[in-house]
Amino acid sequence: MLVLKVGEPYPGTIPKSEHCRIDMSDAGLAMYLCYKKPSEKEIDEICRGELTVALTMLKSVIFFLAKFGSQPWIDMPYNYILSTDLTNLQKPEGTLGYALTICLIDISNGIVKANRLIGLPNKFSKEVYKAINEQKSASVTINQYDTDLSSLYTRYTTADLLRYAVIKQKCAQI
């Protein structure tokens, strides 16, 4: 388990290029926002801004989309075969949803600029559970996922992916 502290170096490998990615483990979801010299406004909105999330499923790819405050939408492709720490996917019960840890890393110096915990809405979490189970039943290989991802990114922008979302919801901070 990674221990993330704002203002301290990220304990893992520092990415060399800007990107956003999502991962899932038995503990919930983790969103890594890897920005080069994020602005104070970006840091503030990621730390405290309203978060809206959306979920789109195309071919073998689940796209998690997120919008922090007034920042533009970002998209993060996902397939459960990428998650080595996801061994026992729990179905969201009652009104509970998955936990989402958000980590903003300044890739220019490796410093963690934000670390935030969000409770995903129950309905959104149930859609994530459903999408992952659909992926599992399709038995997709990593090569097929990569092929699908490349073809989808040549056809769709983030705005297009948002239009295909099966769900879009605002989140509450824990």
N, C-alpha and C positions, 0 to 999 in steps of 0.2 A: 504494500500500500504506500502510495506517495504521500508525503506530508508537504503541503503547499502553504507557504507563508508569504503574504504580500510584502514586497520590498526586499525579499531574499532571492537568491538564484533558484531557478527551476531545477529540481533534482534529477531530471531525466536529460535525454539528448535534446539539445537546442536545435530546432529546425533552422535551415538556412534560407528558406523562402517563406513569404507570407502565405498563410492559408488558414482555413478553419476546418476542424474535423470533429466528429462525434464518435464516441465509443460507448460500449455498454458492458457492464459486469453484473455480477449477482447483487451488487450494492446499488445499482441504478445506472444513470447515464452520466457521461462526462463530456463536456464541450471544451475543446482547446482552441482558443483564438490566438493565433500567432501573428502579431503585427510588428512591423518595424517602426519604432518610435511612435507609439500611439499618442494621440493628442489628449490633453486634459479632458476635453469634452467626451472623447471616446471612452476614456477610463471611467469618468463619472457615470456615463449612461450605462456602461456594462456593469458597474458596481451597484448603481441605485435606480437606473431607469426602468420604465415599464418594459416587460418582456412579452412579446407575442410570438407564439410558435405555430408552425404548420407542418403537415406531413403529406408527402406525395409519394406514390408508389408507381414506378414505371419499369417494366421488364423485371430484371433481378435486383433493382436498386430502390432502396428507400431513401428519399431525400428529406432530411430534417431541415426546416427553414426557420430562421430566427430574426427578429427585429428588436433591437434595443433602443427604446426612446425614439429619437428622431433620426437615428442611423439607418442606412439602407438595409434592406433584407439581405441576409446571407444564406447560402445553401451548403449543406454538408451531406455528401453521399454516404450510404451505409449498407452493409450486408452483414448479417450475423456471423458469417464465416471469418470476418476480420477480428472478431472479439475473442481473444484467447481466455479471458477471465469470465466469460458468460457460460456458466455450466448448468445453471438451474434457473431458467426464466420463470419468475413468479407472476401469476395472473393478478392484476390489480383487483382487489376486493372492496366491496362497500363503496365508500367515498374516497378511498386512498388512491394516490397516484405515485408514479416513480419519482425518485429524487434526481435532480439534475445539478451537478457541480459544474460551474463555469469558471474557467481559468484563462486569464489574459496574460500572455507572455510577450515581453518586448524582446524580439529576436536579435536586436542590435546589441544587447548586453546580457540576455538570458534572465532578466529579472522578472519575477511575477508581479504584475501590476494590478491584478484584481483576482479575487477568489470569492465566489458567491454560490450560495446554495438556494435552489428554487424547488418548490413542490410543483411538479407537473399536474395539471388537472386530471381527474380520474378518467374522463371521457377520452382525452388525448392519450393517456397511458394505455387505455384499452385498445385504441387504434394501433399503437406501437406494438403491443402484444400480438394483435391479430396479424399485422404486417410481417413480424418476425416469424410467426408460425407459418404463414404462407410461403416465406422464403425457405424455411426448413423443409416443407413438403415438396418444394420444387427441386431440391437437391442440385443447386447450382454450384459449379466449380469457380475457383478464383479467376480462371481464364475467361469463363463466360461473363462473370461480373465485370472484369476489366473491359471486355469487348462491348458489353451493354453500356457501361459508363461512358466510354469514348463516343459511342454513337449518340447517346442522349445529350452529351455536352456539345456536340456539333449541331444538334437540332433545337435545343431549348436554352433560353436565358433563365436567370433566376425569376424574373417576372412571369415567364411561361410556366415554370415549375409551380409557382404560387397559384396560378389559375387552375392547375390540376389537383390542388390539395384536397384530400378527403376530409380534412379537419383543419381549422385555424382557431386558436384560442389564446386569450391573455392568461398569464401566470401570476401566481401570488408568491411573494417572497416568504421563505421560512424564517 
